[in-house]
Amino acid sequence: MSGVRIERIGRGKRELRRFFDVAETIYAADPHWVAPLRNDLVRVLSPENPFFRHAEMQLFVAHRRGTDVGRIAAILDRTHNEFHGEQTGFFGYFESEHDQQVAHGLFDAAAAWVSERGMKVLRGPANPSLNDEAGLLVDGFDAPPVFMMTYNPSYYRELLEGAGFRKAKDLFAYWVDLSGIPLDRLERVADQIRRRETDVLIRPITRRSLGADLPKVREVYNAAWERNWGFVPMTGDEIAFMAQRLRPLLDKDFVYLAEIRRPGGALEPIGFFMAFPDFNRAIAPTRGRLLPWGWLKFMLAARRIRTLRVVALGIKREWRMRGINAVMFNEGLRAALRRGFTGVEASWLLEDNASAIREIDLGQGHRYKTYRLFDRLL
């Protein structure tokens, strides 16, 4: 393969540095790429991540003439296969030079690894699962990625299709210009719903309440997304791990829990809304490193963030079509406008999630990025 050698590597400190360095080489001249925070990525790939209690992973690096020119992770998630009745392995963290032979070597290595474990399909990218960052950018390369969304060169699609991958599912990202939001109409609708749904309480989730609220968020998440393509329920430890990573960035103006008061006074969680300022704008100047001066660069840049990403808006099935999602969105919108935010990305949405797409269309949103999950039969 023109001198290309595929090497298995572990997940020790030195090996992870080598794995991360591949991406920095690939994107050295790309103005849109945002280097992920290395200390956070180390935690995601470490044994302390509860994901690896039901999953395993093998890292590979492509090496040619003294230089690392690509990387990939092969992933086996037993919970995914049990939940969906599949024999599917995943790949993630794929990076490669614009060289089909490098890509072939990496994908063949990942395919062989999952095949050895009885898998019939290789799917990805998932970093390391669909509950984290997922999808290959195939449309919308003229804007940088927002917080916790993937990014890649446009030629990656060519490399995947050249290696035998075909579309499995598209994921959409929508952009909403807040200056075009019909705020008065949304306020009227939200007020009507509040008057009608008098037993529904909507309150912010704060850093102080997060620990007590996590079981409620998990209950809504696992119920609301249960029938979605690719969904895998999160364990209590997994959602606590994610909350620990995101807690320092939590903003009470943009995270809400909806509860219904039952006879006797007990509160049942029925929905939640979560958005974050686009912290990629603050992460970018750090080049993935918070020490020694990255923290200062992060804090200075964070003050200038004027865009948001809506990460999740979920309602239990029996409470949909009641307008509760509109009330939560309106709460976040009012806070965003009060604080001077100018735009919102809603991402990601499954291509066949017609009801959510219709609501975003009504809110003057337009699709501006498409991400794709690919399958390769083994």
N, C-alpha and C positions, 0 to 999 in steps of 0.2 A: 504493500500500500504506500508506495513512494516514500518509504522510510518512516511511516507513521506507526508508532507503537502505543497500544492501549494498556495502561497500567491500572491495576486495582490499588486503591489507597485506603487507609483507615480514616478515623475521625479524630486523631490526636491534634494537638495544637499546631505542630509544624505542618502536618498534612492538610489541615483546613486552611492554613495560610496559603499553601500552594494552590488549593482548590479555588480560593477567593481571588488570588492574583490573576487567574485566567481571565476572569471577567474584566478586570481593570485593563488588561492588555487589549482585549477585544474592543472595548468602548473608549479607548484613550482619546480618540478624536471625535467622539459623538457628543454634541452639546446637550442632547436631551436626556441622556442616561443619568440616573441618580444612584450612586453607590449605596447599597444597603448598609446599615450600621453593623459593623462586623461583630461587636460584642453580642448584639441581639441574634444575629444569624448563628453564632456559635451556640447559643442557648437552644435555638430551634433544632439544631442538628445533634445536640448532646443527649446522652441517655436520660437526663432529667426530664426531657420532654415526654409526657405521658402517652403521646402518640405511639412511641416505640414499645409500649406494653402490648400493643396488638399489631405492630408493624415492624418491618426490618428494612434496612437500606444498605446498599453498596455503592461507594463512590468510584468513579473511573476518571482518569485524565488521559488525554491524547498528547503524545510527546513526539516531536520530530526535530532531529538535528540540534539537540540541546535546548529546545524551547517547548514549553507547554502551549498547545494550540487549540485545546478544546477540553470540555468536561461534561459529565452527566452523572446523575444519581439514578440507580434502579431501586424501585420501591415496591414492597409487597405489603398491602394493608389487608389483614385477615378479616377485619370487621366489615370493610367494603364488600368483600366477596361473600361473606355470610349474609349480609343485609340484602344484597341484590341477587344472590344466587349465581354469581359469575365466577370466572377464572381469569381475572384481569390483574395484570401487573401495571405499574406506573413508572414513568420517567419524569425527572424534574431537574431543575438547575442546569438545563442544557445551555452550553455556550460553545461556539465553534467559529473558526476562521471560515471565510467564504471558500470552502473546499469540500466537495462532495465526498471525497475519500475519507477525510477526517470525520465527517458526520456519519458516514456508513460505519466506520469502525466503532464509534461511540454507541450508535443505536444497536448494532449487532451485539456489542458487549452487554448492553442492558437487556436486550431480547433474550440472549442466551442465559443470563442470570435468572430472569423470571421464568423462562421455560424449564430450567432445572427444577423449579419449584412447582411445576404443574400448570403454569398459566398458559392461556390460549390467546390472549390479547395483550398488547402493550399500548397503554394510553398515556397521554400527557399533552403539555407539561402540567405538573402539579408539584408545588413547592412547599411542603411535601404532600399535601392533600388538597381536595377541593374546599376544605374548611380554612385553608390558608390562601396563599397566592396561587392563581391558576390561569392557564390559557396562554396561547401564543398570539401576540399582536399581529393581525393581518391587514388592518385598515385603520388609518389615523396616525400616521407617523410624523405629522407636522406639529405635534404638541407633546410636551414631556409627560411622563406618567404621574398620576396623583398617588397619594399615600397608600401603600400596600397594594398597588397594582403593578403588573408585570410590564416589562418593556424589552424589546429586542430589535435587531436590525431587520430590514424588510426582506433580506435574502433568506432568513430562516425558514420561511414557508417553502421556498424552493428546495432547501436541504431536506426538509421532512418529506415532502411529496416525492423527491428523488430517492428517498430511502424506503418508499412503500407505504407511507402513512396517508390516510384519507380522513376527511372531516367526520368527527363524531357529534359535535355540538358547538354552536356559536354562542358567545357571551357578549352582551352589548353594554356599552357605556354611553350614558346620555349627559348632555351638557344643558344646564339651565342658567340663562342670564337673568339674574335677580331683578334687573331693571325692567324686564318685560313681564314680571309676575303680576297677575291680576289680584293684587293684595286685598282690595275691598271685597271682592267676591269671595275669596277664600275665608276672610274674616266672617262674613255673613254665614257661610256654610258651616264653619266651625262652631259659631254661636248657636245655630239651629241644632246641631248634633249634641252639643253640651246640654241644651235644654231638654232634648228628647231622652238622652242616655244619662239620667240623673244618678244612676248607681255606678257609673264608670268614673273612676278616679285616674287622673294622669298626673304623674309627678316626676321630677328629675331624679336620675341616679347620680349620686355624688361619690367622690372618693371615699368619704366616710361611710356611706351606706352600701358601697359596692359589695363588701363581703356578705352581708345579709341578703342582698338582692340577686346574687349570682345564681342560686338555685331556681329563682323565679325566671331569670333570663334563659337559663338552660331549658326549663320546662316549655317556655314559649318557642324557643328556637327549634327544639326537637319535634314539637307538635306542628308548628307552622310550615316547616320545610320538609316534612316527612315524605311527601309524595313528589318532591322535586327530583329531576334527573340528577344522578350522581350523589345525592345526599347521603351522608353517613352521620348517624347521631353522635353527638359529642358526650363524652363521659364528664362527670363532675370534675375530675382532676384535669381533663383537657381544657375545659372552659376556665377553670381557676388559673391554669398556666397561662392562657392567653390574656386573662384579665391582669395578671401580675405583670406581663410585658407591657400592656397598654395603660395601666393605671396612672403612671406619671403624666400621660397625655390626655387623660379623661377631662372633658369639659362639660359641666353640668348643664350648660345651655343647650347642649346638642345630644343628650342621652336621656330618654324618657321610658318609663314603665307605665303601662295601662293595666288597671286592675278593676275587677267587678266586685261590688260588695254583695255577698250572699246573705240570705236570711240568717240571722244570728250574729251578723257583723264580720264574718270571716272574709278576707280578701283573696280572690283568685287571680293570678296573673293571666292576662289574655293577649297582650301585645307589647312590643317594645320597638323603639326607634333609636338608631345609633348613627351619629355622624362625627367626623373629626375635621378640624382644620387641616388643610393640605400640608402636613408636616414635611413632605418632600421638599418644599421650598426652604425649609430650615435645615434639612438633612443634607441637601446638595452641597452647601459650602464646606461641610465637614469632611467630604470625600470618604465617608464611611467610618471615620475615626473620631471619637469624642475626646480623646486625650492626645496631647496635652491641652490644646486650645480649641478642640472641637466643640466643647460645651459652650464656650463664649460665642463662637460663630453661630451655633444653633440658636441660642437665646436672642441674639441680635436680629437674626433673620426671621425668627418666629413672630416678632412684633409686626412684621410687614405682611404677614399672610392675610390674604383677602378672599381666599376660595376655600370651599368645603368639599368633602366627599361624604355622601350618604352611603354608609356601609350596609345597613340592614334596616328594614321596616317590615316587621312580621306580625301577623294577627292569627290567632287560632282559627281554624277553619269555621267553627260554628259562629264566630263573631265577625266574620267578613261581611262586606256589603252593608255595614252599619255606619260607616263614615269615621270610625275611630282612628284609622290611619291618617285621615285628613286633619283631625284635631292635633295629633302628634306632629305631623309635618308643619302645621301652621305655627305651633309653639316654637319649633326650631327655626322656621323662616323669620318670625318676628325677632328672635334673638340675633339671627344673622344680619338682618337689616339694621337693627339697633347698633350693632358693633361694626358696621361698615363693610361687611362682606359683599362681594359683587357677583359671585358665580358659584354654582354647585355642580359637581359630577355625581350622578347616581350610578353606582356600579357594584357588582355586575348583575345583569338580568339575563336569564335564559332566553334564547331567541323565541321560544314558544310560550313565554309567560305573558299571554295576551292582555290580561287584566292590568298588570303592573305597567306594561308599555302604554296602554291606553290612558292610564292616569297621568303618566309623565307627558304624553302628548298633549293632554288637556292643560297641563301646567306650563306649556310653551317650551318643553324640552325637545332637543333634537339629538339623534344618534350621531356620535362623532368618532367613536372607536369601536372596533370589533376584535374580539379575542376568540381563539378557536382551540378546542380540544380535538386532538387527532388520535385515531386508532390504527394500529398495524396488527393484522392477523399473524399469528405465529404458527 
